């Protein structure tokens, strides 16, 4: 076990349980650490943005709270999404995904397989490049410019339909923000497409996305319009359950 990390977490937990700011000397006495060790740990937390200091006193910043919020929302979104995504699966007869954004990839939190013999194959815990799949693009569209620019520098071809032009990706994300849903037509796996919409949390940020996927032969223009409406409705239901305001 890494003793430095363990001591750092002990400091975090102690500060989190305090109802006032704390000094180096009193923390070192309480925790049994040397003053120099306690000071180094506190300064590391300050450098990382998890703590702040003034006149030798220390306290945790909201950054630590945001970590907890992210975890809670991730747990909540899966449980709250189960009924809406089951309804979406029944309505569309296609594979339904619930995904989150992690770096430049999506991770699938939940899925319901299509009953049809030809369907999209994925697995819970599986990952895919965010810019290549509908759920990923639905979430990317509402990220910061810096995040989008960073991902735009990593674009690579996976199929003949993959967008690798940063300007083209930016234009597509702008369209997604306007219409409220994203489309993938064989950009990650040849012949497999999808439609997805973002899920918003109580603070107005995108916390996940819900979408359907299936063979592009079944995703005709008319079907995409119909599925987009159903997917957006499911996403709105989940967002409302998470405390998001109407968008």
N, C-alpha and C positions, 0 to 999 in steps of 0.2 A: 504494500500500500504506500502511495506517495504521501509522506508525512507533511510536506510543505502544503500540498493541496488540501489535506485533511485539516491542517491548522487554519488555512485560509477560509475554508467553509465554516469552521467553528467560529471564526470572527464574524462572518456574515450572519450566521444564525444568532449570535449574541447581540449584534447590532439590531437585527430584525426584531428581537424580543425586548429591546429597550424602549422605554417611553421618553427618553431624553438623549441628548448627544453624549458621547463618551470620550474620555481622554485616554491617552496611551498608558499612563501609569495604572489607572484603575482597571483597564482591560487586561493588562499583563498580570496584575494580581489575581483577578477573577479567573483567568484562563490558565495561569501557571506558566505563561510564556515569558521569556526575557523581554525587557523593554525594547531592545533593538530589533528583536524578531517581530514583536507586535507592530512596531513602527513600520518595518519593511512590508509586512502584510497589508497594513492599512494604506500605505502609499501605493501599493500595487492595485488595490481596489479603487483608489482615487484615479490612478492612471487609466484604468479600464472603464471608468465612468460609473462604477457601481457604488461608489461612496464619494462624499464630499467632506471638506474640512474648513474650519475657520478657527483661528486662535487656539490651535491645538486640540480642538474637539472634532469628533467624526460622527457621521450619520450616513445611512443608506440613501441613495437617490431613487427616483421613480423607475430607473432602468431595471432594477431588480424586480419591481412590481410588474413591469411589462413582460418579463420572462414568465412570471406566474400566470398572467392573463393569457398569454399565448398557449400555454399548456392547457389551461382550463377550457379555452375556446376549442382547442383541438379535440379534447375529450368530449365536450358538449356537442360539437358539430356532428360527430359520428352517431351519437345516440339520438340526437334530434332529427337526423337525416334519414333514419331507417324507414320510417313510414312513408315519407314523400318519395324516396327512391324506389321503394317497392311499388308504389302506385305508378311511378313513371315507367318502371319495367313492364307492368301490366298493360299500360296504355300503348307503349311503343313496340313491345316484343323484341327489343334490341338489348344488348348488354349495357348496363348502367354503371357508371363509375362515380365515386366520390373521391376527390383528390385534393392534396395540399401542395403548395409550392415550397420547395427546399432548394435554395440556391438557384441554379439554372435548370433544375429538373422538377418534375412532378412525382409525387409518391401517392400510390393508390391506397386510401384508407379502407375503402369498402367497394364491393362490386356485386352485381347480380347478373348472372349469365343469361343470355338470350335463350329461349327454348328452341330456336331455329337451328337446324343442323349446320348451317354455314354462319359463323358468328366470329366476333372479335375475341381473341384469346389473350387474357392478361391475368395477373394474380395480385392479391392483396399484398402490399409491401413492394410491389414492382415499381420500377421507375422508368421515366421516358424524358427526353429533352422537351422542356416546356414550350419552346417555339415551334415544335412539330406536331403537337396534339391540341385538340380543341380545349380541354380543361386547362392546359398550361397557358394557352394564349388568352383565355378568358381571365385568368389571374394576372398575367403579365400586363394586360392592357391598363390595369389600375395600379401598377407599381410606379415608383419614382422614376424620373428621367435618368438618374444615375444608374439605377438598377437595370433599366432597359438598355442603356448604352453599354453597360458591362456585358450583358448577355449578347448584344448585337455583335460584339467582338469575338464571339465564340461560335458563330454560325457555321455549320458544316452540312454537307449534302448527305442525306440518308436515302432518299429516293429521288426520282426525276422531278417530283413536285415540291421538294423541300425549298422553302424560301431562304436564300443565303445572302440576300441583299439587305443591308441594314435599313436603307430608305424604304424598301418594300415592306419590311417588317413593321416599321414605324407607321406607315400608311394603313396597314392592316389593323394594327392595334388601335389606331384612331377610329377606324370604322367599327371595331368591336365596342369601343366606348359609346359610340353613337347609337348602335342598334341593340346593344345589350347582350349579345351572344357571339360565340366564336365558332368557326367551321374548320374542319380538317378534311381534306380530300386526298388521302394517301400520302401524307408528308412524312410520316414516321415509318409506317409499314405499307408497302405497295398494296393497293386494293382495299385498304381499311380506312374508313373515314369516321367523322364524328361531329357532334354538335354539343356545345357546352355553354354554361352561364356561370358567372361568379356568385359566390355566397359572401355576404357582408356580415361583419360582426357588429356588436353594439356601439363600437367607436367609429364606424363608418369605413373601416379598412377591410380589404378582401381577406378572408380567412380560409377559403376553400373554393372548390368549383364542383358542379355536378354536370354530368354529360352522358350522352349515349354514343355508342360506337357500333359499327357494323360494316358489311361490305359496301363499297362505293356504288355498286350496281343497284343497291336498294335505296341509297341516299340520293334520290332524284331531287330536282329543284323543288317540286311540290312537297315531297316528303321532308326536305330540310326545313321548309317554312313551317310545316305542321309540327315537326319535332322541336323546332326552336321555340315555338309558343309553349309547348308542354314543358320543355327543359327550363325555360325562364320562369314559368309558374312554380315549378318545384324549387328552384333556387330562391325565389321570393318567399315561399313558405318557410324554408329552412332559415333564411335570413331573419325573418320576422320572429321566429322561435328563439333566435340568438339575441334578440333585442334591437335589431337594426331598424332604423326609421325607414318609412316608405321612400323608394327611389323611383 
